[in-house]
Amino acid sequence: MENSTANEGEKQHTAALAEPPHEAPSAQTAQPAQPAEPARPRTVSKLAIMVVCAAVVLLAVGIVLGIHSRVSAEATLATAADQSSIASVRVTYPQQGQQIQTIDLPGNVQAFYDTPIYARTSGYLLHWYVDIGAHVHQGQVMAEIQTPELDQQLQQAQADLKTSQANFDMASITSKRWQNLLAKNAVSKQETDQAMSDLAARQSAVSASEANVRRLQQLQGFEKVIAPFDGIVTARNTDIGALVEAGANSGPKELFHLAAINRLRVYIAVPEAYAGAVTSGGKVSLTETDRPDETFKGTLVRNSNAIDPQSRTLNVEADVDNAN
């Protein structure tokens, strides 16, 4: 009886849970009904389901990302392995290296041509046409000398030449006559030979007179002082009316001084320790004291091929263009 009552109590309790909270307890129950537990909202179960679903989604995303990262890493590793399997080399092209060592040496700069101009004939300076600093060209007249004595000597030599020519003509006629008479046995062989010998002597006299005339004509041509090359007049040591003497008996006087500066010669004393490095055709860089920031390029053209016993240096010449 008690068991049945208990069972019925349990059924009633279960029924009470299923029924809505507003229904009254059954009248057939003998014992009073226990107080019912408050009902939980359904949102709790929905929230739990959403949490579970979100966890599942996150887990799936994590798995997918992990697999993808592993696949990417394997692909990257494979690519790196393929690239590392290809042999690579570094190509180097030969280039001219810089100078290992340079030395600074003093040099003596000179004009390519530096010539004093003298007179070849004696007389008086009639006129000068160029002064210091003037640019002259080859063949240009620099001065003119008046030579009255030379002019008279030339006239005398020309007269002597005419006399010699007349004597030669007479000797030639005489020689032909003696040869014709010899053919007729009218004269002796000795007299004919003397006539032919006189003809040869007259011919030599004519040649000597012609040579003397040419000599005096050449000296007369030196009345004009001519520039031997293109250059600049660096000195003038004469003036109009000055006596000009030429010859071995008197010391010659320099009329002009001419220098060609389109090209320069630079003489360098190279120490013996560096003499082995000097080669013809080598390039050098030159600077001037007044223009240290400007550099000129030169070429080694020759050297003395001998060490000076006093200074223990090698004399080297470098040519530098100076057109500007």
Number of C-alpha atoms within 10 A of each C-alpha: 6 7 8 9 13 12 12 15 18 12 12 17 17 11 13 19 14 9 12 10 12 6 8 9 15 12 8 8 12 10 10 10 13 9 8 10 7 8 9 8 8 8 9 10 11 11 11 11 12 12 12 12 12 12 12 12 12 12 12 12 12 12 12 12 12 12 12 12 12 12 12 12 12 12 12 12 12 12 12 11 11 10 11 10 9 7 6 8 5 4 6 6 4 6 6 5 6 6 6 5 5 7 6 9 10 13 18 10 15 16 18 18 16 16 17 15 21 16 24 19 23 21 21 19 22 17 17 18 11 17 16 14 13 14 15 22 15 11 12 16 16 20 22 20 25 20 19 13 10 18 15 12 15 20 14 13 21 18 14 19 21 15 15 21 19 14 18 21 15 14 21 18 12 17 21 15 14 21 20 14 14 16 12 9 10 11 14 13 14 9 14 20 14 13 19 18 14 19 22 16 14 21 19 14 19 21 15 15 21 18 14 18 21 15 14 20 17 13 18 20 14 17 22 22 23 19 20 15 16 18 24 22 24 18 18 18 13 17 14 13 13 14 15 21 18 15 11 7 7 8 9 14 16 15 20 23 18 26 21 20 20 16 16 19 22 21 19 19 20 24 16 15 10 11 19 10 10 15 14 14 12 12 14 15 12 18 15 12 7 7 8 9 8 11 12 12 13 20 19 21 15 16 19 10 11 12 16 14 8 6 11 15 18 23 18 21 22 24 22 22 15 11 8 6
